[in-house]
Amino acid sequence: MSISSIVVCAAEMSAIEQRLFDAGMPVAALMEKVAGLIAQEVRQRYPKPACVGVLVGPGHNGGDAVVVARELHLQGYEVRICQPLDKGKELTKSHLKYAMSLGIPVTQTVASLKPCDVIIDGLFGFGLTRDLTGDLAETVTTLNSWPQPVVSIDLPSGIHTNTGAVLGIALQATETLCLGLWKRAFFQEAALPYLGKATLIDFGIPKADVDAILGEPAQIQRLTWEKTQTFLPLPRPTVTHKYKQGHLLLVVGSSRYAGGAILAALGARASGVGMLSIAVPESLKPLLVSQLPEALIYACPETPTGAIAHFPELLSDLNQFSAIATGCGLTTDATPIIKQLLATDAPLILDADGLNILAKLNPVQTLAQREAPTVLTPHLGEFKRLFPAISPHDRLEAAQKAARESNAIVLLKGAKSAIAHPDGALWLIPASTPALARGGSGDVLTGLIGGLIAPSRPEMPLEATVATAAGWHAQAGILAAQERTELGVDAFTLTQFLVQVLS
């Protein structure tokens, strides 16, 4: 497992750093190393003769910033330092003293940085828990009103390391250089408007020290696109057949929401699943046959409102399928259908109205009775209905709690989707696009998840398969947005890019 895939909280990062210091790494030496890497990044982005303003806080984040200021000064940059607080750690004070001896101007007034071309934010890094108030809040407000780009060291000042919450006020960074290991805040939606472009600065933490604190594998990991591709069932074995590639049943659609059935089916088709069966209200069968001629379409008797009333005789054995996905376009009139599916022995993916129906059935108690795996795919509103007692303030912690309580895989959808297993393992999708904020894109994901789960792959943990689908879905959206803009990625278009992005 790569260091760059690991995500930590503030306490874990502190414990890992302490192991480095206990092993003999001088704090000053580590600061020099880290600051040298930061200075290198700044030089690449802002070549001379840029004027660089450096905001220095009292802790070692401020010390990093002063060393960066010194190195840029020695490289011929015009550098100005603003230290709004008198107090500081001894190492930070020492570096400031030397910077002043080199002739670098140091003031306490942020206005002194206004002529600069770029601002480096070294006010506070990870571990901040108190709100920024008073003069500090005014300083941040002033900087946020300026047009200059801001490069934050580790985290924008004012962002909580774990929850991503804004502590009173926070600097809006153009770029954030995360030090050593990714912090949880980078995957919390509250922090995203402040982070700008995020880059990990790997300063060489030994993996043994990471493993000693986090265990192997680490509980929380990023799923990069490169890793996602290794998780896909490609290449296929030379000798195989359709049933070895899984048999997925989609139970979807209503006369009101026919599109949800089609989009879920197209998502499943793109997964490469060996056999695809689709149960829909009988009035939808001609439509589904015309769109997916390779699928087996089961016409189900309808309720007066156009929902599936019950399964036909041909679907009397639901355990014949290797996975079942349901909810897309179903409507809550299909409650008896969801109850019947919850009683099956097949892995079950619940989305949309499948989740809304489950929310009325005491989800925790209902899912505890299932022996087969369950996957829940809520957006925030559905999550609140399913788990009203769990605060979504910390999305990562909320997903973990929900998975533990429900004994289900929980995919909490959003700008940074999180996929949690009941044992606490958490996969995070680091890249996505607001182009996916369109009706129907979730239906596509449901079909894709079902299609990837259906083939038997004992070597792949179920939560990793769900995360693979989410990562693939996100990358297809990113590619589609690049070619068609964020306004041009409707759900049907998204299905066409699922295969295209693989090549």
Secondary structure by P-SEA (a helix, b strand, c coil): cccccccccaaaaaaaaaaaaaacccaaaaaaaaaaaaaaaaaaaccccbbbbbbbcccaaaaaaaaaaaaaaaaccbbbbbbccccccaaaaaaaaaaaaacccccccccccccccbbbbccccccccccccaaaaaaaaaaaaccbbbbbccccccccccccccccccccccccccccccccccccccccccccbbbbbcccccaaaaaaaccccccbbbbcaaaaaaaccccccccccccccbbbbbbccccccaaaaaaaaaaaaaacccbbbbbccccaaaaaaaaccccbbbbbbbcccccccccccccccccccccccccccccccaaaaaaaaaacccbbbbcaaaaaaaaaaaaaaaaaacccbbbbbbcaaaaaaaccccccccaaaaaaaaaaaacccccccccbbbbbcccbbbbbbccccccccccaaaaaaaaaaaaaaccccccccaaaaaaaaaaaaaaaaaaaaaacccccccaaaaaaacccccc
